[in-house]
Amino acid sequence: MTTIKGVQIGQKISINFMTNMQKLHRGLWPWDKGLKSRLPLHYKRRYVESWMKEPAPVHYRPELRRYIPDQYGEPCATQNVPIPVLFPKEADEGLWGGEGFVAGFYKKHDKLTKPRVAKIWKPYLMRRVFYSEILDQHFDITVTRRTLDLIDEAFGFDSYILNTHEVDLRSKLGNTLKRQMLLALVRKSMHPNDPKRRDEICAKYEKFVIPEEEAEWVGLELYEAERKQHELEEAERMKNLQPLKSRFAEQLLQQLKESETKTLGGESSSPVSWLRKLSPFQDSKN
């Protein structure tokens, strides 16, 4: 491999000519300058994993065999191509379990001579109330039948949220709930008036506990992470920022304290303070 003017030559697919999406799909962080490059390492790892991970198949059944016979009986390689799914903005306000809108064509088998008809398959939505024992709150959420089945398989609403990857949740509401649950577990802030209940919940979900500085970034979109990183850097800058007035005042006080220990006009400075020297009402004989 050779590098010519900063461009790497000799690889099968040079990363210098990849788009950001291609780099993310290959597990590479594409930004090495600017605010994105200063994001925490654990957030970069989770974000890249979300691009590399394939969502769970919902609208199709993947073929597990590598080769299947064609119409002539000859073996051909299996191609599991995911069906394109459309997720409207309302999907971020509920828990659809990976379901979305599928656009395609419909054709009856008994009428092969007629043309295909365009059709959109929509998920069946319903509103249900769920209780989170970690957050100690009830939530009225729009869900699908698949979401209810997944919650039953996980034996609880909290277990479903914590066990499901952000790619399969496909919801800002789900990511927000997951982040709040992780923070409540690491801070042990649930049920402040019932220590026994709090200890039971912490022991039940002990395997999901992660450091607090990592839990604060779980489920954030890239623009949200940039905003959070900017706020942290701005807060640190303002914390270390000191006005010139305060700095000069400290320097003046330091100089006056040092002059107090020195001899003024050939006299000992121990009994006389600099404030008495500057007082216009002080008797000159004293």
Backbone torsions as a table, in degrees:
resi	resn	phi	psi	omega
1	MET	NA	132.7	-176.9
2	THR	-121.4	144.4	177.9
3	THR	-111.0	120.0	-179.7
4	ILE	-122.4	113.8	-179.7
5	LYS	54.7	42.7	177.0
6	GLY	80.6	1.2	-179.1
7	VAL	-107.1	126.6	-179.1
8	GLN	-83.2	123.9	-178.3
9	ILE	-117.7	139.2	175.8
10	GLY	120.5	-14.7	176.4
11	GLN	-78.2	160.5	177.4
12	LYS	-64.5	-44.5	173.9
13	ILE	-131.6	108.6	-176.7
14	SER	-72.9	133.5	-179.4
15	ILE	-71.9	-14.6	-179.5
16	ASN	-70.8	-19.2	-177.7
17	PHE	-112.4	16.0	176.9
18	MET	-91.0	150.0	171.1
19	THR	-80.3	169.9	179.5
20	ASN	-62.6	-37.2	179.5
21	MET	-67.5	-38.0	177.9
22	GLN	-65.8	-38.5	178.0
23	LYS	-66.6	-40.6	179.6
24	LEU	-65.5	-38.5	178.3
25	HIS	-66.6	-24.1	178.5
26	ARG	-96.9	8.1	176.0
27	GLY	82.8	24.9	-179.4
28	LEU	-113.8	138.9	175.0
29	TRP	-84.7	116.4	-169.4
30	PRO	-80.5	-13.8	-173.7
31	TRP	-105.6	120.1	177.7
32	ASP	-115.9	5.6	177.5
33	LYS	-137.7	157.3	175.4
34	GLY	84.9	-166.3	-174.9
35	LEU	-68.3	-34.5	-179.4
36	LYS	-63.9	-31.7	-179.1
37	SER	-72.5	-17.9	-178.6
38	ARG	-97.3	7.2	177.2
39	LEU	-67.2	154.4	-179.3
40	PRO	-60.3	150.9	-177.1
41	LEU	-64.9	-38.7	-178.7
42	HIS	-66.7	-32.7	176.9
43	TYR	-70.2	-39.8	177.8
44	LYS	-60.1	-41.7	-178.6
45	ARG	-64.7	-46.0	-179.8
46	ARG	-67.1	-36.0	-179.0
47	TYR	-68.6	-41.9	178.2
48	VAL	-66.6	-38.6	177.5
49	GLU	-62.2	-35.2	179.0
50	SER	-67.0	-28.3	177.0
51	TRP	-80.3	-32.9	-177.9
52	MET	-81.4	-25.9	-175.8
53	LYS	-78.8	132.9	176.0
54	GLU	-83.3	133.3	177.5
55	PRO	-63.4	152.7	177.8
56	ALA	-63.1	136.6	-179.8
57	PRO	-65.9	126.6	-177.6
58	VAL	-117.2	-46.8	-174.4
59	HIS	-98.7	8.2	177.3
60	TYR	-152.4	162.7	177.6
61	ARG	-109.2	114.0	-178.4
62	PRO	-68.9	143.9	177.0
63	GLU	-83.9	121.7	-176.6
64	LEU	-81.1	-19.9	179.6
65	ARG	-79.7	145.4	179.1
66	ARG	-76.6	-32.8	-178.9
67	TYR	-131.8	141.1	177.1
68	ILE	-133.2	150.7	179.4
69	PRO	-75.8	141.8	177.0
70	ASP	-86.4	-166.4	-176.1
71	GLN	-69.3	-17.0	178.7
72	TYR	-101.5	3.3	179.7
73	GLY	87.1	2.7	179.5
74	GLU	-87.0	141.5	-179.7
75	PRO	-72.0	139.2	176.2
76	CYS	-136.5	150.1	-176.9
77	ALA	-67.8	143.8	-179.7
78	THR	-80.3	138.9	177.7
79	GLN	-125.8	107.6	177.0
80	ASN	-94.3	91.5	-179.3
81	VAL	-97.6	118.1	-179.6
82	PRO	-63.8	146.2	177.2
83	ILE	-78.3	130.0	178.0
84	PRO	-62.7	130.2	-178.1
85	VAL	-121.2	136.5	178.8
86	LEU	-102.4	130.3	179.5
87	PHE	-116.6	110.1	177.6
88	PRO	-73.2	174.4	-178.8
89	LYS	-66.5	-24.0	177.8
90	GLU	-66.8	-19.7	178.9
91	ALA	-68.5	-26.7	178.1
92	ASP	-73.9	-17.1	-179.2
93	GLU	-93.8	0.1	179.8
94	GLY	-139.1	-166.4	177.4
95	LEU	-127.1	97.5	-175.4
96	TRP	-93.6	-3.4	177.4
97	GLY	66.3	28.2	-179.7
98	GLY	89.7	-6.5	178.5
99	GLU	-80.2	152.4	179.6
100	GLY	-158.7	-162.3	179.5
101	PHE	-91.4	131.3	179.1
102	VAL	-117.9	122.4	179.4
103	ALA	-101.7	135.8	-179.5
104	GLY	-168.1	-157.9	-179.3
105	PHE	-125.8	147.3	-178.1
106	TYR	-122.7	136.7	-179.8
107	LYS	-145.6	128.3	-179.7
108	LYS	-75.1	140.8	-177.9
109	HIS	-74.0	-25.8	-178.9
110	ASP	-84.6	-4.3	178.6
111	LYS	-131.0	69.7	-176.0
112	LEU	-70.5	-22.2	-177.8
113	THR	-78.6	-16.3	-178.7
114	LYS	-84.5	152.2	-178.1
115	PRO	-72.4	165.5	177.3
116	ARG	-72.9	153.7	-179.1
117	VAL	-118.8	130.5	178.5
118	ALA	-67.3	140.3	-177.5
119	LYS	-149.3	149.8	176.2
120	ILE	-121.5	121.7	176.9
121	TRP	-89.8	127.1	-177.0
122	LYS	-115.2	146.7	177.7
123	PRO	-75.1	152.7	177.0
124	TYR	-86.2	116.2	-174.3
125	LEU	-105.6	148.0	177.2
126	MET	-151.8	159.7	179.1
127	ARG	-106.0	130.2	179.8
128	ARG	-136.2	155.3	179.7
129	VAL	-104.5	129.2	-179.4
130	PHE	-122.9	150.0	178.8
131	TYR	-114.3	130.0	176.5
132	SER	-104.0	116.6	179.6
133	GLU	-75.8	-20.7	176.9
134	ILE	-75.4	-47.2	-180.0
135	LEU	-86.8	-13.4	-179.3
136	ASP	56.3	49.1	-179.7
137	GLN	-141.8	156.8	172.8
138	HIS	-103.2	141.4	-178.2
139	PHE	-128.6	131.5	174.9
140	ASP	-97.8	106.3	-169.2
141	ILE	-126.5	144.1	173.4
142	THR	-82.7	122.7	-175.4
143	VAL	-133.2	174.6	174.3
144	THR	-114.7	173.7	178.4
145	ARG	-65.8	-34.5	178.2
146	ARG	-65.2	-36.9	177.7
147	THR	-62.6	-40.9	177.9
148	LEU	-63.4	-39.2	177.9
149	ASP	-66.2	-39.8	179.5
150	LEU	-67.0	-37.1	177.5
151	ILE	-65.7	-38.8	177.4
152	ASP	-66.7	-38.5	178.6
153	GLU	-66.0	-33.6	179.5
154	ALA	-83.8	-4.5	179.2
155	PHE	61.7	43.5	175.0
156	GLY	144.0	155.0	-179.0
157	PHE	-68.1	-45.1	-179.0
158	ASP	-65.1	-40.0	178.9
159	SER	-64.7	-37.1	177.7
160	TYR	-64.3	-44.9	-178.7
161	ILE	-65.6	-43.0	-175.7
162	LEU	-75.5	-32.2	-178.2
163	ASN	-82.0	-22.2	-175.3
164	THR	-86.7	134.4	178.1
165	HIS	-70.9	155.2	-178.8
166	GLU	-61.7	-29.2	178.8
167	VAL	-66.4	-37.5	-179.3
168	ASP	-83.2	-23.6	174.9
169	LEU	-67.2	-44.0	177.7
170	ARG	50.7	46.2	-177.3
171	SER	-157.3	133.1	174.7
172	LYS	-67.9	-34.9	176.9
173	LEU	-62.8	-43.6	178.7
174	GLY	-63.8	-40.7	178.2
175	ASN	-66.6	-37.8	178.3
176	THR	-66.1	-43.0	177.6
177	LEU	-63.2	-39.8	179.5
178	LYS	-64.7	-41.2	178.9
179	ARG	-65.8	-42.0	178.9
180	GLN	-66.1	-37.5	178.2
181	MET	-66.5	-42.7	179.6
182	LEU	-64.7	-39.3	178.2
183	LEU	-67.6	-38.6	178.5
184	ALA	-65.8	-34.6	179.5
185	LEU	-70.6	-42.7	-177.2
186	VAL	-75.1	-29.8	178.7
187	ARG	-89.0	-15.0	-178.0
188	LYS	54.9	48.5	-177.1
189	SER	-97.3	0.1	-178.8
190	MET	-81.5	147.0	177.9
191	HIS	48.6	66.7	-178.5
192	PRO	-65.3	-23.8	-179.0
193	ASN	-94.5	1.7	-178.7
194	ASP	-135.1	83.8	-177.6
195	PRO	-61.4	-35.0	-179.6
196	LYS	-65.0	-44.9	177.6
197	ARG	-64.0	-38.8	178.6
198	ARG	-62.6	-41.7	179.7
199	ASP	-66.7	-36.8	178.4
200	GLU	-64.7	-42.7	-179.5
201	ILE	-68.2	-41.0	178.8
202	CYS	-63.3	-37.7	177.8
203	ALA	-71.0	-33.4	-178.8
204	LYS	-69.6	-38.9	-177.2
205	TYR	-110.3	33.4	-176.5
206	GLU	-65.4	-31.7	-176.2
207	LYS	-71.4	-14.7	-179.1
208	PHE	-93.4	-3.6	-175.2
209	VAL	-71.5	129.5	176.1
210	ILE	-130.2	164.6	179.0
211	PRO	-57.0	149.4	-176.3
212	GLU	-64.2	-40.4	-179.1
213	GLU	-65.9	-20.1	175.6
214	GLU	-89.6	-34.9	-179.3
215	ALA	-67.2	-27.7	-179.2
216	GLU	-67.1	-17.3	-176.3
217	TRP	-105.5	-1.8	-175.7
218	VAL	-68.4	130.5	175.0
219	GLY	80.0	6.3	-179.8
220	LEU	-80.6	138.0	171.0
221	GLU	-70.0	167.3	-175.6
222	LEU	-64.0	-40.6	179.7
223	TYR	-69.7	-32.0	176.1
224	GLU	-69.1	-38.7	177.6
225	ALA	-66.5	-38.9	177.0
226	GLU	-62.6	-42.5	179.4
227	ARG	-63.6	-41.4	179.4
228	LYS	-65.8	-42.6	178.6
229	GLN	-64.1	-39.2	177.9
230	HIS	-64.7	-41.1	179.1
231	GLU	-65.0	-39.1	178.1
232	LEU	-65.5	-43.4	179.8
233	GLU	-67.8	-36.8	179.2
234	GLU	-68.5	-39.2	177.7
235	ALA	-64.9	-38.7	177.8
236	GLU	-67.9	-37.2	178.8
237	ARG	-67.4	-42.0	178.8
238	MET	-68.6	-29.2	178.5
239	LYS	-67.9	-38.7	-179.5
240	ASN	-87.6	-6.9	-179.1
241	LEU	-81.0	131.8	-179.7
242	GLN	-127.0	125.9	179.9
243	PRO	-61.1	151.4	179.3
244	LEU	-64.3	-31.1	179.8
245	LYS	-62.3	-43.4	179.4
246	SER	-68.8	-38.0	179.8
247	ARG	-65.1	-44.8	-179.9
248	PHE	-67.5	-34.4	178.1
249	ALA	-65.1	-40.6	177.5
250	GLU	-65.7	-39.1	178.1
251	GLN	-65.2	-39.8	178.9
252	LEU	-65.2	-43.5	177.7
253	LEU	-62.8	-37.9	178.7
254	GLN	-66.1	-40.2	178.5
255	GLN	-66.4	-39.5	179.1
256	LEU	-66.9	-37.2	177.5
257	LYS	-66.8	-37.1	178.4
258	GLU	-70.0	-36.8	179.1
259	SER	-70.2	-23.4	179.6
260	GLU	-68.1	-27.9	-178.6
261	THR	-86.6	-5.5	-179.3
262	LYS	-99.0	168.6	179.5
263	THR	-81.9	126.6	178.7
264	LEU	-107.9	115.1	179.3
265	GLY	64.6	31.3	178.5
266	GLY	80.3	4.5	-179.9
267	GLU	-105.6	156.8	177.3
268	SER	-72.9	137.2	-175.1
269	SER	-94.3	1.3	-175.6
270	SER	-65.4	-43.7	-177.6
271	PRO	-87.0	-7.9	-173.4
272	VAL	-111.7	130.9	177.1
273	SER	-97.8	160.4	-178.4
274	TRP	-70.7	-24.1	177.3
275	LEU	-69.0	-38.3	177.5
276	ARG	-67.7	-32.0	177.9
277	LYS	-66.6	-35.6	-177.2
278	LEU	-87.3	-7.0	-177.7
279	SER	-74.0	125.7	-179.1
280	PRO	-77.5	-13.2	-179.4
281	PHE	-96.2	5.1	179.9
282	GLN	-76.8	136.5	178.5
283	ASP	-67.9	131.8	-176.5
284	SER	-69.7	-19.9	179.9
285	LYS	-75.0	-26.9	-177.2
286	ASN	-81.5	NA	NA
